[in-house]
Amino acid sequence: MTENEKKIDSIDQEIKRLQGERDQLRDKGQQPSEEEKNHFRQLIKN
C-alpha cells in the first residue's frame, strides 16, 4: 500500500467518523462545532 493509499484510507475513516457524529448531532438538533468544521477542512486540504 502506497503512502497516498494510506492517507486516503485514514481520511475515509475520519470522514465516516465525522459523518456519524454529524448524524448524531442532527438528531439532537445541533450543528457541528467550529472546531469540528475546521478539523474537517484541514483533512480535505491534506
Beta strands, then each sheet from edge to edge (+ up, - down):
end
